[in-house]
Amino acid sequence: MTTYGKTFHTWQYDRDDFPYGIPQLMMGLTRDGQANEALVDDRDHRLGVSAWRKRQDRADIPTPQVAPGANSWESGHTVQTRLQELDLTR
């Protein structure tokens, strides 16, 4: 809860192989209605999980105050990581 639904992903979980690319700051879905329910149901079925059960298990977790600037879509500005090749110095 204290991440405001944001985490760094180091690879695409659905690739099922070696991690590719650079870490990316991703937004998690933190409220009902943020995802297409048919896609959630399909994911639950494929991975053998239950979004509904997780919601129930987490219902007693208090929602923290959101820090100013934590939601980049409100300002239109965000932080991104990038892959950059650099010369090594000795």
PESULLIN-V687993 format. One record per residue. RES is the residue in one small letter. SS is DSSP state (H for helix, E for strand, L for the rest). PSI is psi as a letter, one per 20 degrees, with the letter a starting at -180 (NA if undefined). D_CENTER is the distance of its C-alpha to the mean C-alpha in Angstrom with 2 decimals. Layout:
# PESULLIN-V687993
res:RES ss:SS psi:PSI d_center:D_CENTER
res:RES ss:SS psi:PSI d_center:D_CENTER
This chain:
# PESULLIN-V687993
res:m ss:L psi:h d_center:11.94
res:t ss:L psi:j d_center:12.88
res:t ss:L psi:i d_center:9.58
res:y ss:L psi:k d_center:9.70
res:g ss:L psi:j d_center:6.23
res:k ss:E psi:p d_center:5.12
res:t ss:E psi:r d_center:5.10
res:f ss:E psi:p d_center:7.13
res:h ss:E psi:p d_center:7.16
res:t ss:L psi:i d_center:10.92
res:w ss:L psi:r d_center:11.52
res:q ss:L psi:o d_center:10.89
res:y ss:H psi:h d_center:11.14
res:d ss:H psi:j d_center:13.43
res:r ss:H psi:h d_center:15.91
res:d ss:L psi:k d_center:17.62
res:d ss:L psi:b d_center:19.27
res:f ss:L psi:q d_center:19.26
res:p ss:L psi:p d_center:16.26
res:y ss:L psi:q d_center:16.72
res:g ss:L psi:a d_center:16.03
res:i ss:L psi:q d_center:14.74
res:p ss:L psi:q d_center:11.55
res:q ss:E psi:p d_center:9.18
res:l ss:E psi:p d_center:7.28
res:m ss:E psi:q d_center:4.10
res:m ss:E psi:p d_center:3.92
res:g ss:L psi:r d_center:3.45
res:l ss:L psi:p d_center:7.03
res:t ss:L psi:i d_center:9.42
res:r ss:L psi:q d_center:12.74
res:d ss:L psi:q d_center:14.94
res:g ss:L psi:i d_center:15.68
res:q ss:L psi:i d_center:12.39
res:a ss:L psi:q d_center:12.45
res:n ss:L psi:o d_center:15.65
res:e ss:H psi:h d_center:17.03
res:a ss:H psi:h d_center:18.82
res:l ss:H psi:h d_center:15.72
res:v ss:H psi:g d_center:14.33
res:d ss:H psi:g d_center:17.86
res:d ss:H psi:g d_center:18.09
res:r ss:H psi:g d_center:14.98
res:d ss:H psi:g d_center:16.46
res:h ss:H psi:g d_center:19.80
res:r ss:H psi:h d_center:18.87
res:l ss:H psi:i d_center:17.01
res:g ss:L psi:k d_center:19.32
res:v ss:L psi:r d_center:16.94
res:s ss:L psi:o d_center:17.33
res:a ss:H psi:h d_center:14.84
res:w ss:H psi:g d_center:18.04
res:r ss:H psi:g d_center:19.04
res:k ss:H psi:g d_center:15.79
res:r ss:H psi:g d_center:16.26
res:q ss:H psi:g d_center:19.82
res:d ss:H psi:h d_center:19.16
res:r ss:L psi:j d_center:16.99
res:a ss:L psi:h d_center:19.30
res:d ss:L psi:j d_center:21.17
res:i ss:L psi:p d_center:18.42
res:p ss:L psi:q d_center:19.31
res:t ss:L psi:p d_center:17.01
res:p ss:L psi:r d_center:17.34
res:q ss:L psi:p d_center:18.70
res:v ss:L psi:p d_center:16.26
res:a ss:L psi:q d_center:17.57
res:p ss:L psi:p d_center:19.11
res:g ss:L psi:i d_center:17.16
res:a ss:L psi:h d_center:13.71
res:n ss:L psi:n d_center:12.81
res:s ss:H psi:h d_center:13.62
res:w ss:H psi:i d_center:14.33
res:e ss:H psi:h d_center:17.19
res:s ss:H psi:i d_center:18.91
res:g ss:L psi:j d_center:18.02
res:h ss:L psi:q d_center:17.40
res:t ss:L psi:r d_center:14.46
res:v ss:L psi:p d_center:14.40
res:q ss:L psi:q d_center:13.92
res:t ss:L psi:q d_center:14.94
res:r ss:L psi:q d_center:17.71
res:l ss:L psi:p d_center:19.96
res:q ss:L psi:p d_center:23.50
res:e ss:L psi:p d_center:26.63
res:l ss:L psi:q d_center:28.93
res:d ss:L psi:p d_center:32.45
res:l ss:L psi:p d_center:32.96
res:t ss:L psi:q d_center:35.79
res:r ss:L psi:NA d_center:38.00
